[in-house]
Amino acid sequence: MRNPDHDAILTAALRAPSAHNAQPWRLVVAEQCYELHYDHADYLPFDPDDRDAYLCLGAFVETMSLAAMRHRHRVEFEPVFSRHGSDFFVGRITLRMADANEQVDALAAATDRHTNRCEYDTTPLTAELVEELHALGCVMVPPAAMSRLVARASVCAWRDPRFVRDLRAWFSLDAASPAGMTPAGLPLTKVETRALMMALKAGRLPAPLASVFASRDVRLLRRANSVAVLTADDLSPAALFDAGRRLLRCWTAICATGFAYHPISIAVDRPETAPDVALICGARNPVAVFRVGHPTRVAPRSNRRPLSAVVQPAMAEQLDG
Ligand SMILES: Cc1cc2nc3c(=O)[nH]c(=O)nc-3n(C[C@H](O)[C@H](O)[C@H](O)COP(=O)(O)O)c2cc1C
């Protein structure tokens, strides 16, 4: 028998952010809990060291945790972090009814988190928000310095067939595609969409064309009045998973205060620029870069897979079925 509270919490968890909107999480129904898995081969094969995947999985559990509080439940997470072939068993999630006097997290009410890639105006962030981002492990860095690094990283990425292959796997012209990126979300003009399709077909770009593709993110970053870098204790799966939970809290807090954020990961993804990001922010392990500001437009809601595609029934139900 399905538990309607669990279904509501799991459905809300599906709104978690993920690189390329790949939604690499899978839940297996086990006795009294859900096993959380990630399949490297299926989802983000060119993610260096699975870094983005661990961040996404942390963001997924934190999104679920906030949703559980809204439904008077709490999430208990038991880490496993073990790999068998391409399968990564992240941990066991148990949903329990909250006690009557259990404290509800202030962020639990915020449900409107989404990525916004449009231009931001010059409204400065509030001191409270900056303080909260610091408390969650972010360092605020000069936008001009970061835009120079992103310019370099972007050219390297667009000339790398692995980066382009990953993008090709997760970019779809079908606006209703349940996973991956669509033109509306990026947002791209018709001309930009056509150019992107040509780039994806070519597999890699010559340097001058790569600079043209890089220019949009570089311009947005140069004009940003705030850029944040999230840091982690180290780059182990457990530390990255924890960083993913904090990343989700940063992004939820930003949206809850009427601001917006836009991750630009290539600066930390590329080995050519990641050491310089560490230098700029004065931390050893920068794991995410995002600009933060007051948006000039509302971003469209991105698509998600249905719950039935994410939750696999218990072994017994599979045998019955
Ligand atoms: C670890 C991580 C890295 C991301 N990197 C980028 C990025 O480099 N550029 C970008 O535009 N969006 C990036 N995103 C945002 C995702 O594309 C976005 O979360 C996904 O498309 C779902 O949309 P939503 O956040 O609006 O729900 C990243 C998200 C995560 C969790």
The ligand as an SDF file (V2000), in Angstrom:
LIG
                    3D

 31 33  0  0  0  0  0  0  0  0999 V2000
   25.8330   20.5390   -9.1140 C   0  0  0  0  0  0  0  0  0  0  0  0
   25.0780   21.3960  -10.0980 C   0  0  0  0  0  0  0  0  0  0  0  0
   25.7750   22.0370  -11.1080 C   0  0  0  0  0  0  0  0  0  0  0  0
   25.0800   22.8710  -12.0200 C   0  0  0  0  0  0  0  0  0  0  0  0
   25.7960   23.5410  -12.9830 N   0  0  0  0  0  0  0  0  0  0  0  0
   25.1510   24.3890  -13.8270 C   0  0  0  0  0  0  0  0  0  0  0  0
   25.8800   25.1670  -14.7710 C   0  0  0  0  0  0  0  0  0  0  0  0
   27.0940   25.0950  -14.8690 O   0  0  0  0  0  0  0  0  0  0  0  0
   25.1820   26.0170  -15.5630 N   0  0  0  0  0  0  0  0  0  0  0  0
   23.8220   26.1430  -15.4950 C   0  0  0  0  0  0  0  0  0  0  0  0
   23.2550   26.9390  -16.2310 O   0  0  0  0  0  0  0  0  0  0  0  0
   23.1030   25.4130  -14.6040 N   0  0  0  0  0  0  0  0  0  0  0  0
   23.7300   24.5480  -13.7630 C   0  0  0  0  0  0  0  0  0  0  0  0
   23.0170   23.8350  -12.8320 N   0  0  0  0  0  0  0  0  0  0  0  0
   21.5600   24.0220  -12.7290 C   0  0  0  0  0  0  0  0  0  0  0  0
   20.7890   22.8780  -13.3800 C   0  0  0  0  0  0  0  0  0  0  0  0
   20.8970   22.9240  -14.7780 O   0  0  0  0  0  0  0  0  0  0  0  0
   19.3300   22.9570  -12.8930 C   0  0  0  0  0  0  0  0  0  0  0  0
   19.3090   22.6790  -11.5320 O   0  0  0  0  0  0  0  0  0  0  0  0
   18.4110   21.9760  -13.6010 C   0  0  0  0  0  0  0  0  0  0  0  0
   18.3230   22.2880  -14.9680 O   0  0  0  0  0  0  0  0  0  0  0  0
   16.9940   21.9990  -12.9930 C   0  0  0  0  0  0  0  0  0  0  0  0
   16.4330   23.2750  -13.0400 O   0  0  0  0  0  0  0  0  0  0  0  0
   15.9840   24.0580  -11.7210 P   0  0  0  0  0  0  0  0  0  0  0  0
   17.2240   24.2680  -10.8870 O   0  0  0  0  0  0  0  0  0  0  0  0
   15.4150   25.3450  -12.2360 O   0  0  0  0  0  0  0  0  0  0  0  0
   14.9800   23.2230  -10.9820 O   0  0  0  0  0  0  0  0  0  0  0  0
   23.6740   23.0030  -11.9180 C   0  0  0  0  0  0  0  0  0  0  0  0
   22.9860   22.3270  -10.8950 C   0  0  0  0  0  0  0  0  0  0  0  0
   23.6670   21.5290   -9.9940 C   0  0  0  0  0  0  0  0  0  0  0  0
   22.9130   20.8370   -8.8900 C   0  0  0  0  0  0  0  0  0  0  0  0
  1  2  1  0
  2  3  1  0
  2 30  2  0
  3  4  2  0
  4  5  1  0
  4 28  1  0
  5  6  2  0
  6  7  1  0
  6 13  1  0
  7  8  2  0
  7  9  1  0
  9 10  1  0
 10 11  2  0
 10 12  1  0
 12 13  2  0
 13 14  1  0
 14 15  1  0
 14 28  1  0
 15 16  1  0
 16 17  1  0
 16 18  1  0
 18 19  1  0
 18 20  1  0
 20 21  1  0
 20 22  1  0
 22 23  1  0
 23 24  1  0
 24 25  2  0
 24 26  1  0
 24 27  1  0
 28 29  2  0
 29 30  1  0
 30 31  1  0
M  END
$$$$
